[in-house]
Amino acid sequence: MTNVTMVYFSPNGTTRRTLQYLAAGISRDCRQLDLTPFAGRWGKYYFGPQELVLLGLPVYRGLLPAISEEYFRCLQAEQTPAILVATYGNRAYGNALLELKEKAERCGFSCLAAVAAVGEHAVSREFAGGRPDAADREILFYFGRRILDKYLQQGRGTLPAVPGNRPYEQGDLSRTPLITDGNCNNCGTCAAGCPVAAINPADCRETDTRRCIGCMRCVHNCRRQARFLEKSHYDRIVAMLRKTAAIRREPELFL
Ligand SMILES: Cc1cc2nc3c(=O)[nH]c(=O)nc-3n(C[C@H](O)[C@H](O)[C@H](O)COP(=O)(O)O)c2cc1C
């Protein structure tokens, strides 16, 4: 088996876990390239035709996060077979797989398979809490085996169409109103972990809203629960998700 590498942007870890479960069905020895840290996206990484790469990103508003531009700028492939993975919070993945396929191909990848998988919704655990769970893990392992079969039979792949429409709808581009309250002791955890360096390390209450992508990592990482989404914004999202994300969706494979 050739080199297998998983490349991911995963502020809250569900995309990383999804890739690990999928990769388990493909190879025992999978390398990891974590493009979540701000400092991780300055290098350039090359992949040859004999390698196999899993490319994972979360879905934001039915698309890839804007950070995907930087993610792909780091990568250069030479007809490298790729497995595309979009992780979404049980509502909808919209055009994310199509966008992922187009961006991967532009980078030189030759797409072999695509997976839409469900991960705990970053805004509220009420939606897909704990996912990917044990059942997802089994399904993803099985998907991995099926992808491996295709790879061994065909080498580099031709992926049929994935769901999605052009032009991509941009959706709601309003900024995510994140708030820091008096519980903050300026410990710096949020700033150190912010994947886009949007939080001032000298004063954690200062967030550059033009940089912030609303990933919620700072909210989850805060040990004093001093960071949260502005309440009316949070309530609006949760009300929308109760209508659209209540019924369990299962991982999908496109091969
Ligand atoms: C700004 C933002 C937008 C999101 N948009 C969607 C969406 O359109 N559909 C959906 O099902 N989940 C959506 N989610 C949920 C994420 O896709 C989900 O939580 C994903 O598992 C996060 O990946 P990570 O754990 O690797 O960061 C959104 C989350 C955030 C923070």
Ligand as a Chemical Component Dictionary entry (heavy atoms), coordinates in Angstrom:
data_LIG
# 
_chem_comp.id                   LIG 
_chem_comp.type                 NON-POLYMER 
_chem_comp.pdbx_formal_charge   0 
_chem_comp.three_letter_code    LIG 
# 
loop_
_chem_comp_atom.comp_id 
_chem_comp_atom.atom_id 
_chem_comp_atom.alt_atom_id 
_chem_comp_atom.type_symbol 
_chem_comp_atom.charge 
_chem_comp_atom.model_Cartn_x 
_chem_comp_atom.model_Cartn_y 
_chem_comp_atom.model_Cartn_z 
_chem_comp_atom.pdbx_ordinal 
LIG C1  C1  C 0 -20.406 28.804 11.046 1  
LIG C2  C2  C 0 -20.971 27.412 10.979 2  
LIG C3  C3  C 0 -21.832 27.075 9.950  3  
LIG C4  C4  C 0 -22.357 25.766 9.866  4  
LIG N1  N1  N 0 -23.195 25.449 8.826  5  
LIG C5  C5  C 0 -23.713 24.195 8.760  6  
LIG C6  C6  C 0 -24.584 23.838 7.687  7  
LIG O1  O1  O 0 -24.842 24.580 6.750  8  
LIG N2  N2  N 0 -25.153 22.598 7.709  9  
LIG C7  C7  C 0 -24.904 21.692 8.724  10 
LIG O2  O2  O 0 -25.486 20.606 8.702  11 
LIG N3  N3  N 0 -24.019 21.991 9.708  12 
LIG C8  C8  C 0 -23.423 23.203 9.753  13 
LIG N4  N4  N 0 -22.536 23.521 10.751 14 
LIG C9  C9  C 0 -22.090 22.465 11.672 15 
LIG C10 C10 C 0 -20.704 21.916 11.290 16 
LIG O3  O3  O 0 -20.670 21.552 9.942  17 
LIG C11 C11 C 0 -20.390 20.697 12.167 18 
LIG O4  O4  O 0 -20.464 21.077 13.505 19 
LIG C12 C12 C 0 -19.050 20.077 11.868 20 
LIG O5  O5  O 0 -19.087 18.778 12.394 21 
LIG C13 C13 C 0 -17.892 20.840 12.488 22 
LIG O6  O6  O 0 -16.652 20.217 12.143 23 
LIG P1  P1  P 0 -15.378 20.216 13.139 24 
LIG O7  O7  O 0 -15.798 19.493 14.398 25 
LIG O8  O8  O 0 -14.370 19.428 12.397 26 
LIG O9  O9  O 0 -15.001 21.623 13.383 27 
LIG C14 C14 C 0 -22.012 24.805 10.857 28 
LIG C15 C15 C 0 -21.142 25.164 11.900 29 
LIG C16 C16 C 0 -20.630 26.437 11.961 30 
LIG C17 C17 C 0 -19.680 26.779 13.087 31 
# 
loop_
_chem_comp_bond.comp_id 
_chem_comp_bond.atom_id_1 
_chem_comp_bond.atom_id_2 
_chem_comp_bond.value_order 
_chem_comp_bond.pdbx_ordinal 
LIG C1  C2  SING 1  
LIG C2  C3  SING 2  
LIG C2  C16 DOUB 3  
LIG C3  C4  DOUB 4  
LIG C4  N1  SING 5  
LIG C4  C14 SING 6  
LIG N1  C5  DOUB 7  
LIG C5  C6  SING 8  
LIG C5  C8  SING 9  
LIG C6  O1  DOUB 10 
LIG C6  N2  SING 11 
LIG N2  C7  SING 12 
LIG C7  O2  DOUB 13 
LIG C7  N3  SING 14 
LIG N3  C8  DOUB 15 
LIG C8  N4  SING 16 
LIG N4  C9  SING 17 
LIG N4  C14 SING 18 
LIG C9  C10 SING 19 
LIG C10 O3  SING 20 
LIG C10 C11 SING 21 
LIG C11 O4  SING 22 
LIG C11 C12 SING 23 
LIG C12 O5  SING 24 
LIG C12 C13 SING 25 
LIG C13 O6  SING 26 
LIG O6  P1  SING 27 
LIG P1  O7  DOUB 28 
LIG P1  O8  SING 29 
LIG P1  O9  SING 30 
LIG C14 C15 DOUB 31 
LIG C15 C16 SING 32 
LIG C16 C17 SING 33 
# 
